[in-house]
Amino acid sequence: MEFQKYLNEGLEEDEVGDDVLRWWKVHGPRYPVVARMARDVLAVPVSTVASELAFSAGGRTLDSFRTSLTPEVNE
């Protein structure tokens, strides 16, 4: 019922703008269940950039040392 109400609301693109989190903070009380679902979805990282950055902090991600390893080294 609440989700159907949210879908029927017909939001304008300008109303949401670039800050989806702010929109949910303001409008979340109108749709508490849908707001919790949105919070769960929006909490998922969009990409693996953060994890790749953590692993590449050592500076030897795809350098000549790593690309020269032979299959025997991995055993």
C-alpha positions, 0 to 999 in steps of 0.5 A: 500500500505504502509503496503504491502510494510512493509510485503514484506520487509522480515526482518531478526530476527537479524535486529530487535534484542531485541529492537523493539522500537529502530527498529521502531525509525530508520525505522519508517520514511520509514513506517510512517502509520505502525509506528504509528500503531506499536506505538499504539500497543506497548504502551499497557501494556503486562500484568497487573503486573503494576496495580497489583503492585500498588494495592498490595503496601499496603501489604495486597493483599492476606493475612489472613485478606482478605481471611477471609472476609465473603460474608456478608461483601461485601454487 
